């Protein structure tokens, strides 16, 4: 087949390949190559790349022009596409007999001006790194003015576009200016060095320091401390990859994010910033992920663009009370140079792009982020938190790359504006859970049994998406799994089991069953609980020997394994301890609240109403739980965001421990009257907190349903109620919630939260629309939500990493629920396999109203499956399939199924590669359907023929309000003509 014919037949695919990224770069590079080969003249080039015209329109102009030029021009075009888009492979569009691409048509270079044309593609590539230098040379030679320079360096243009504008300006200036550019590039090429050669010369002392730093970082990163505190597990033996996602990104990006992507340009929102935030919930694996990054750097396996890496723990920086300079911070807290400290620090100042700083646990810093106190001098001393904040925002050490980990609640707008990008760490994927369990159990048979039990217990499986909980479940699998009705359901259940497991493993004498294990170890629990509670109350997570002695913690208590020695080179002269994990500290703090006779109403008030902390601190009863110095310090400060989060985790454990199920556990350990009093107090606070949320619901707009947009604190209250396992509280709370729509977007909802939501929301009096967009629900979370589906009339799960398997389980449930009428699943991981389930739903349910599956991976085959269901359905009003790949074939199948529909009101096939064949088929829906109002066909490949068919159909239907056709295969003249013919067409 001739290239000219291929250009016509595969026009839609070619346009999609050139334009689907949304960037003009591919089209511009193809045009550059054709211009260099003489296939396009200068006027042709300018007529194709018209500023302000849409990308698709420019691409269509190029294809039209090449078609008129003949087969040879079309062949050259396909070769150019193959070079510019190797992943698309132009040869797939057209394979010629001259694959080398040598056609002898490139003119020999005569003048410098001609060289700018014939060498244009390579010159654009070379210019991008030295535009400032070339402009300087042109100004110095008198060819360019400052106005010319400003015209080239407009900030709206990409570096490659700036290079093109530069060449175009130079061409208009004549031969002399062109010579200046070519000479400058030649001189630059002669000086080009390899990446290794471009690096500065390293002195002997610097190399020694680099090796010492690498050795120190390796020593900190190589092992994970395991329970018992005496043995160590190599990180390599247990580390399992976690899910890293860019906000609102596609699944393809989520899969491929590695260490290089984190520090690289992928997902960058602010190119002027140097700080990357990795955010995730407590226990999601942030610290271990960062430890893995450190270890890979020391081995030369990752982020090797950085010669120096300085790791910091914000938890440990809390212990630094001196004012420090940046030099002192780096060298005293990470690695001290044996010699030439000033020389090494000067290297850091001179080459900031070769240095990486990591700060783990920003949420654990005692001070909340502030950008009020600015420092720009690296030698100026200041409190450590001030140095940290200035490093993050770039006032200090601009150009040094920083990676910061934090829980999301601690990251406010003041910090986010200084971020290069944010990456969400969302714990283990389902395959990650399997991988971790297999690594944890050396016996494959034992690992298989654990996994089999886990997959049979969805509540525990949901918990295991959190790496720290997955570790606990793996550690205590014999106690946690295969327990029948007694299988743990809540996070509190799991932590109590790990507590019992540790004590029984440590004690040589076996304790009795039930309560006796706690009685036998009550003193240890009280000592560790007091230490934990004081730490949580004071944002203290590193404890000195003196701190331990003050709380009565003994060497025997330490040996149980809940406390481990803190790993910090800066504290080498003293021994310090920390809890195995921050959640473990919160759990012991909760145990202290339950068991301590001094921890009454003020302590619980602090946990459940932290905004009233200052009032409660005046109460002597609460001060009895803390030392005088701690009380004074807390009284003078409001809780930071990080402290509030830890207080909430502690409060969640307190709720769980006060469940009626554990009444027997406290016998002989605490006053039953006091425990019951605390339980009633917590129940009152939970009810009060829920009603405060309900009172904040605004009145609905007339004609609309009342809607509640819940905040993360609402989810926390729900979790507390679930941990308490008090259905009475849940019923009471939900009896007072009267809304038609419950919105819980961006609330960090995973499988654990889904379990709690289902437990509470199932008691709603009437069905609601449940919106959970932009969370981490996943397939397991979908399964956990099933118990509350009977109160859902609509479910919105956009961007939740849901697959076909999750949909299968969901449809199996809602197929029998007449109240369930709408579902939206934009931007998940759905394929054609899910459409058979939706097809069954459409066939079965004649009151189903809305199905939105945009931005997934559905092809023509999936559209055909849906069509089978649509043929039997008389109720569907809204069908959204934007951003899939159904093409003409899929559009034809849907059109045939819907052409006589009396219910369809809105249909979206935006961005589906639909051409005129599909448009002609869809025109039958317009012609025949008495209900259709809006048809969306934006971002497709429809030509004049298809639009004319739509216009003819519109003449037979006055009910249709609009047909959207922006960015299709139409010229500007055609668009203007069509608009005059039919005003309901929107271009």
ABEGO torsion letter per residue (X at the ends): XBAAAAAAAAAAAAAAAAAAAGBAAAAAAAAAAAAAAGABBAAAAAAABBBGBBAAAAAAAAAAAAAAAEAAAAAAAAAAAAAABAAAGAAAABBBABAAGBAGABBBBBBAAAAAAAAAAAAAAAAAAAAAAAAAAAAAAGABBAAAAAAAABAABBAAAAAAAAAAAAAAAEAAAAAAAAAAAAAAAAABBBAAAABBBBBAAAAAAAAAAAAAAAAAAABBBBBGGABBBBAAAABBBBBBBBBGBBAAAAAABBAAAAABABGBABAABABBBBBBBBGAGAAAAAAAAAAAAAAGABGAABABBBBBBAAAAAABABBBBAAAAAAAAABBBABGAAAAAAAAAABAAABBBBBBGAAABABBBBAABBBABAABBBBAAAAAAAAAAGABGBGBBBBBBBBAAABBAAAAAABABBBBBAEBBAAAAAAAAAAABABAAAAAAAAAAAAABAAAAAAAABAAAAAAAAAAAAAABGAEAABBABAAAAAAAAAAAAAAAABABBBBBEAAAAAAAAAAAAAAAAAAAAAAAAGBABBBAAAAAAAGBBAAAAAAGABBBBBBAAAAABBBBBBABAAAAAAAAAAAAAABAABBAAAAAAAABAAAAAAAAABAAAAAABBAAAAAAAAABBBBAAAAAAAAAAAAAAAAAABAAAAAAABGABBAAAAAAAAAAAAAAAAAAAAAAAAABBBBBBGBBBBBBBBAAAAAAAAAAAAAGBAAAAAAAAAABBBABBBBBGAGBBAAAAAAAAAAAAABABBBBBBABGBAAEAAAAAAAAAAAAABABBBABGAGBBAAAAAAAAAAAAABAABABBBABGBABBAAAAAAAAAAAAABAABABBBABGBBBBAAAAAAAAAAAAABAABABBBABGBBAEAAAAAAAAAAAAABAABABBBABGAGBBAAAAAAAAAAAAABAABABBBABGBABBAAAAAAAAAAAAABAABABBBABGBBBBAAAAAAAAAABAABBX
